[in-house]
Each structure stands twice: as C-alpha cells, then as structure tokens.
C-alpha cells in the first residue's frame, strides 16, 4: 500500500516508517501540518496515518476536516498522546476512521492499518483516469490521448504529465517537480525540467489549437484550459 505518515516526533516517525517499509509498504512522510496537508490533498494514498498534534499552525484535525470537506474518503488513522474520551470522540467525529493513543505496539498499528485498507478497498474504486479538458490519461494502460489523437510519451514525460494533471489548476513549482517526478531532494542546477516540459509541450500542446501547459513566471508551471 501507499501510505502517508504525518508525525512530528522523529523517533516515532522513524519507528513507524521502518516497520511499514519492512512489511512491504511505500511510505511518504511529513513532519508538520502544512506539508502533511499538501501531500494529503494533492496525492493519492491508500491510508493516512495522522498525528493529532502537529507544528506549523495546522493540526491533525484540521487536515482531516479539510480532506472530508473535499469528499476525500481515504481511510485515516489518528495517533495521539491525548487519551481521554472527549479527544477520541472529537477525532472520530472530524472524520477519523480509527484512533490510537501513544505509546503503542507496532503490531497493533499494522493490524489497524490493514483493517482500514480492507474496509477502504471494499468502499472505494481506485482512480484509473485523469481528465483535463480534452486531455485524457489512462493510468492502467499508461496511455494518453488528446481528443481522438493518441500521444506517445516516454516514462519520465508520462510521470511529469501525470503530476501536472493531478494538480490541474494549481501552480507547480520546480522544487515540487524535482521531488515528485525526479525523486531529487536537492536542486541539481541543470535545466532538466525545462527540457522535459518543452518536449511535453511539443507533444501535448503544439499539434492542437489550445495550449494546456503554461509557464508562470518566477513560480513554475500550471496545467489548465483557458
């Protein structure tokens, strides 16, 4: 499963990540509310493990309430040192699917994650297509077309376009692209992004009347129909 862990305590975070990865799961992590909220609303996860108390001005309940307000039904397991009944009730009423108090045994956390995954798979059909205007991406067949025209993309171009489509209408920065498309957590000081965006435009925009990929000066790129 692809799991998002939002936890500010480095010891707890590394403990959970180690256990989940050893059991074969993919884990994305955030150590504050702001980054956790961004990942939660902008990417697809099978499960979200969410600490109740977080730094950054955005706590776990606010992340949870934002997700549910956007009709995002991803199962959420709340973690908290707050063990009293009122706190547990508040977390569940905000949209949490389960609530664990610290400290906890990893075996119990894993069992709860697996139970939530079974419940989620029974209730949710996975997203298989992305559509922006007349541009359509099939995530199962790994194909792209615009109108009736098939577009052949290299693997990196496909990942770049997928990221842009998942964030359609939002400005995507160079840092976001380096981290999420190239898996770089530093700036390689090259024009690799510009080159790939240019190639993508040649295939996605140039043969058609309306451009979808736009440059936002000093900010990044945005995919939108104008």
C-alpha positions as CSV (number, residue, x, y, z in Angstrom):
1,X,0.0,0.0,0.0
2,X,1.0,3.6,-0.4
3,X,0.8,5.3,3.0
4,X,1.1,8.9,4.1
5,X,2.6,9.4,7.6
6,X,2.2,12.8,9.2
7,X,4.1,12.8,12.5
8,X,6.3,15.4,14.0
9,X,8.2,13.2,16.6
10,X,11.3,12.0,14.7
11,X,11.6,8.9,16.9
12,X,8.0,7.8,16.4
13,X,8.1,8.7,12.7
14,X,11.3,6.6,12.0
15,X,9.9,3.7,14.1
16,X,6.7,3.6,12.0
17,X,8.4,4.1,8.7
18,X,10.9,1.3,9.4
19,X,8.1,-1.1,10.3
20,X,5.9,-0.3,7.4
21,X,8.7,-0.5,4.8
22,X,9.8,-3.8,6.3
23,X,6.3,-5.1,5.7
24,X,6.4,-4.0,2.0
25,X,4.6,-0.7,2.1
26,X,5.5,2.5,0.4
27,X,5.6,5.5,2.8
28,X,5.6,9.2,2.2
29,X,6.3,11.3,5.2
30,X,5.7,14.9,6.6
31,X,6.8,16.3,9.9
32,X,4.4,19.3,10.1
33,X,0.8,20.1,9.4
34,X,1.4,22.3,6.3
35,X,3.4,19.7,4.4
36,X,1.1,17.0,5.6
37,X,-2.0,18.8,4.3
38,X,-0.4,19.5,0.9
39,X,0.5,15.8,0.4
40,X,-2.9,14.6,1.7
41,X,-4.9,16.7,-0.7
42,X,-2.6,16.6,-3.7
43,X,-1.7,12.9,-4.0
44,X,-3.4,9.5,-3.7
45,X,-2.8,7.3,-0.8
46,X,-4.4,4.0,0.4
47,X,-4.1,5.0,4.1
48,X,-3.1,8.2,6.0
49,X,-1.6,7.9,9.5
50,X,-2.1,11.3,11.1
51,X,-0.8,12.7,14.3
52,X,-3.3,14.7,16.3
53,X,-1.0,17.5,17.4
54,X,1.3,19.0,14.8
55,X,3.5,22.1,14.4
56,X,3.1,24.6,11.6
57,X,-0.3,26.1,12.6
58,X,-2.3,23.2,11.1
59,X,-3.1,20.3,13.4
60,X,-4.3,16.8,12.5
61,X,-8.0,17.6,13.0
62,X,-7.8,20.5,10.5
63,X,-6.1,18.2,7.9
64,X,-8.8,15.6,8.5
65,X,-11.6,18.2,8.2
66,X,-10.2,19.6,5.0
67,X,-10.0,16.1,3.4
68,X,-13.6,15.3,4.3
69,X,-14.8,18.7,3.1
70,X,-13.3,17.8,-0.3
71,X,-15.0,14.4,-0.3
72,X,-11.7,12.6,0.1
73,X,-12.6,9.3,1.7
74,X,-9.1,8.0,2.2
75,X,-9.1,6.0,5.5
76,X,-7.3,7.9,8.3
77,X,-5.8,6.5,11.4
78,X,-5.3,9.2,14.1
79,X,-2.4,9.0,16.5
80,X,-2.3,11.0,19.7
81,X,-0.9,11.2,23.2
82,X,-4.4,12.6,24.1
83,X,-6.1,9.6,25.5
84,X,-9.3,10.9,27.1
85,X,-12.7,10.0,25.7
86,X,-13.6,13.5,24.5
87,X,-10.4,13.7,22.4
88,X,-11.1,10.3,20.8
89,X,-14.7,11.3,20.1
90,X,-13.5,14.7,18.5
91,X,-11.1,12.8,16.2
92,X,-13.7,10.3,15.1
93,X,-16.4,13.0,14.6
94,X,-14.0,15.0,12.5
95,X,-13.9,12.1,10.1
96,X,-11.2,9.8,11.5
97,X,-11.7,6.1,10.8
98,X,-9.7,4.9,13.8
99,X,-7.8,6.3,16.8
100,X,-4.7,5.0,18.6
101,X,-3.1,6.5,21.7
102,X,0.6,6.7,22.3
103,X,2.6,4.7,23.2
104,X,1.5,1.7,21.0
105,X,2.9,-1.6,19.7
106,X,3.7,-1.6,16.0
107,X,2.0,-4.9,15.6
108,X,-1.3,-3.3,16.6
109,X,-0.8,-0.3,14.4
110,X,-0.1,-2.6,11.4
111,X,-3.2,-4.6,12.2
112,X,-5.3,-1.5,12.3
113,X,-3.8,-0.2,9.0
114,X,-4.6,-3.5,7.3
115,X,-8.1,-3.5,8.6
116,X,-8.7,0.1,7.3
117,X,-7.3,-0.9,4.0
118,X,-9.7,-3.8,3.7
119,X,-12.6,-1.5,4.5
120,X,-11.4,1.1,2.1
121,X,-10.9,-1.3,-0.8
122,X,-14.5,-2.5,-0.3
123,X,-15.9,1.0,-0.4
124,X,-13.7,2.9,-2.9
125,X,-13.0,2.2,-6.5
126,X,-9.4,3.3,-7.4
127,X,-9.0,6.2,-9.7
128,X,-7.9,4.9,-13.2
129,X,-8.2,8.0,-15.4
130,X,-7.2,11.7,-15.2
131,X,-9.0,14.2,-17.5
132,X,-8.3,17.9,-18.1
133,X,-10.3,19.5,-20.9
134,X,-9.8,17.1,-23.9
135,X,-6.6,15.6,-22.5
136,X,-7.1,12.1,-21.0
137,X,-4.6,9.8,-19.2
138,X,-5.4,6.2,-18.6
139,X,-3.4,5.1,-15.5
140,X,-4.0,1.4,-16.1
141,X,-3.0,1.1,-19.7
142,X,-0.4,4.0,-19.3
143,X,-1.8,5.7,-22.4
144,X,-2.5,9.4,-23.2
145,X,-4.7,11.0,-25.8
146,X,-6.0,14.4,-26.6
147,X,-9.3,14.3,-28.3
148,X,-9.0,11.3,-30.6
149,X,-5.3,11.7,-31.0
150,X,-3.0,9.3,-29.2
151,X,0.1,10.8,-27.7
152,X,3.2,8.7,-27.2
153,X,5.2,9.6,-24.1
154,X,8.5,8.5,-22.6
155,X,8.2,7.2,-19.0
156,X,9.6,10.4,-17.5
157,X,7.3,12.5,-19.6
158,X,4.3,10.4,-18.5
159,X,5.2,11.0,-14.8
160,X,5.6,14.7,-15.4
161,X,2.2,14.9,-17.2
162,X,0.6,12.8,-14.5
163,X,1.8,15.1,-11.8
164,X,0.6,18.2,-13.7
165,X,-2.8,16.6,-14.3
166,X,-3.2,15.6,-10.7
167,X,-2.5,19.3,-9.8
168,X,-4.5,20.8,-12.6
169,X,-5.3,24.4,-11.9
170,X,-2.5,24.7,-9.4
171,X,0.9,26.3,-9.8
172,X,3.5,23.5,-9.6
173,X,7.0,24.7,-8.6
174,X,10.3,23.4,-9.8
175,X,11.0,22.0,-6.3
176,X,7.8,20.0,-6.4
177,X,8.7,18.6,-9.8
178,X,12.2,17.7,-8.7
179,X,11.0,15.9,-5.6
180,X,7.9,14.2,-7.0
181,X,8.9,13.4,-10.6
182,X,12.7,13.0,-10.4
183,X,12.9,12.0,-6.7
184,X,15.6,14.7,-6.2
185,X,15.6,16.4,-2.8
186,X,18.2,19.0,-4.0
187,X,18.5,21.2,-7.0
188,X,20.9,19.6,-9.5
189,X,21.4,23.0,-11.1
190,X,20.5,21.8,-14.5
191,X,17.7,22.6,-17.0
192,X,16.3,19.1,-16.9
193,X,12.8,20.3,-16.0
194,X,12.8,22.9,-18.8
195,X,13.9,20.4,-21.3
196,X,11.2,17.9,-20.4
197,X,8.5,20.5,-20.2
198,X,9.5,21.7,-23.6
199,X,9.3,18.1,-25.0
200,X,6.0,17.6,-23.4
201,X,4.6,20.8,-24.9
202,X,5.7,19.6,-28.3
203,X,3.5,16.5,-27.9
204,X,0.6,17.8,-25.8
205,X,0.2,21.4,-27.0
206,X,1.8,22.1,-30.3
207,X,-0.3,19.9,-32.6
208,X,-3.5,21.4,-31.1
209,X,-5.4,24.7,-31.1
210,X,-5.4,25.3,-27.3
211,X,-2.3,25.2,-25.1
212,X,-2.8,23.5,-21.7
213,X,0.7,23.8,-20.2
214,X,1.5,27.3,-19.1
215,X,4.6,28.9,-17.6
216,X,4.0,31.1,-14.5
217,X,7.0,33.5,-14.4
218,X,9.2,33.1,-11.3
219,X,6.9,30.4,-10.0
220,X,6.6,27.3,-12.1
221,X,4.0,25.7,-14.4
222,X,0.3,25.1,-14.4
223,X,-1.9,22.8,-16.5
224,X,-5.2,24.4,-17.3
225,X,-7.6,25.0,-20.2
226,X,-8.0,28.7,-20.9
